Amino acid sequence: MGVVVRQPFAGLSSRYRAAFRVLLSFLTALALIAGSAGHASANPRYAAYVMDAKTGQVLFSRNGDAQRYPASLTKMMTLYMLFEQMESGRVAKSTPIPISAKAAAEPPTKIGLRAGATITAENAIYSLVTRSANDIATAIGEFIGGSEQNFARLMTTKARQLGMNSTTFQNAHGLPNNRQVTTARDMAILGIALREHFPQYYSYFGTREFTLGKQRFGNHNRVLGRVRGADGIKTGYIRASGFNLVSSVQDDGRSIVAVVMGGQSGRSRDDHMVNLIREHLPRASRGSKQLLVARGPASPIAAAASAQSLPQTVAAPPFRPAEPAGAAQLELALTSTAAAQPAVQAPAVALAPAAPAGDDDASNRIQMAFAGAVPSARPTPPAPVPSQAVPAALGAIKERTTVDPVQTSSTAPSSGWVIQVASMPSETEAKSFLASAKSRASKVLGNADPFTETFQHNGQTYYRARFSGFAGKDAAWSACGSLKSYGIACYAVQM
């Protein structure tokens, strides 16, 4: 049979034999692409999206608006927030970012710095771009937001400013959380926003390797160097999401950002990304560049602001001062320590007991599950952004008061005893802290009314976070005593 098959071509010239080989290769490639597409369509986690980065035209979309888990693609937004602070001058490349005990305890992939150490902002960028370090992502979140939970609220607010309307963040690194969701479309928007808004920093995403001390870390993004013109951006993996990748390519006057989510393996994800780029890049425009992603105001930097503006030698307030006259000093103490107070905790995530932790395409990939089981392909819908997290200056963003845990007033009561739990450099942070405190200590504050007040210190405006509605002095101080068990510093004062 083999002789019969080969015989008809035995007399063909070398030119026809070469043409036949080309045709055979083409048909084989089509079969592989069709097989890959069929396999992807059978994968409930799969989504892909390709956008012309000059015009915004959608060149390809499959499940582009379906909710998915971002995994370490989350770190793209973490870096966006850090770039904002660098551009504003609040953070320099050499600014030290402290490593907390929480950050140091994050599971791999990580850099492995000990609690109490610091890392420069630039090395933190390299750590996220190459190693996708969870410990450094947490440190950045705590540094910018005062707590990782507050940072997640700022990230979600920023997502809404950028038009990422289907994305909700709960942490800075992307480790499993069933309320942290996004879409392929939103990740493409974020990729374009990073290129458009921070051209001075975008080249970090093309870093192939990074050395810190005696450690050398390679970039998990294998598409870099494999496709001409590829210049970033980020990989991601947790079991619940599959293998994710956002790629940026600029070549021959054309520019695209492509997203693949839910790959069955790092290699199949990369191969599919390469196929998408090769198919759709030639269709992209060579015309003039348009601004595709509108930019909102910069986010506040709570930790750095309070650290630079307030004395650090003020002791933490005692449970109950002898007289209300001590309130001024207590207020300074609350102002300098409020950013370190914990916010509302996200739902607990259980780790699969026999599975090693990891991230992206490292050998020790994450094998985590929610409460011991992999969630379904249809994640829990994202919780709307609380109105406390939306700065007043963002006129284009509608406050979602229907889901507010509290209705926060900016008008202080005319009289009576109130308790103060924090002073913050922005009203947004003060209101967020009030919502957090009321949620955590609902048994104590369930009937209390939150409000904010302004005061001046060293020429800067701060916002008192207070609760009213107490029957008298004893009731207010009793509430403060109860809040102590929740880790919330507090003092009472008569209005």
Protein Blocks (a to p, Z undefined) as FASTA:
>chain_A
ZZmmmmmmmmpcfklmmmmmmmmmmmmmmmmmmmmmmmmmmpmkbccddddfknopafbd
ehklgccdekjmlmmmmmmmmmmmmmnopacfklccdddfklmmpccddehiaehiacdf
klmmmmmmmnopaklmmmmmmmmnopaklmmmmmmmmmmmnopakbccfbfnopacfkbc
cdfklmmmmmmmmmmmmmmlmmmmmpfbdcehjbccddfblkgojaghiabjbdcddfkl
opaddddddeehiacddddehiabfklmmmmmmmmmmmmmmmpcfbdcddfbdcdddddd
fklmmmmmpcfkbccddfbdfbfklmmmmmmmmmmmmmmpccdddddddddfkbccdehj
bfkbcfddeehiacdfbdcddddddfklpcfklmmbccdfklgfbdcdfbdcfbdcdddf
bdcfbfklmmmmmmmmmmmmmmlmmmpccddddddeehiacdddddehifblmlmmmmmm
mmmmnopacddddZZ
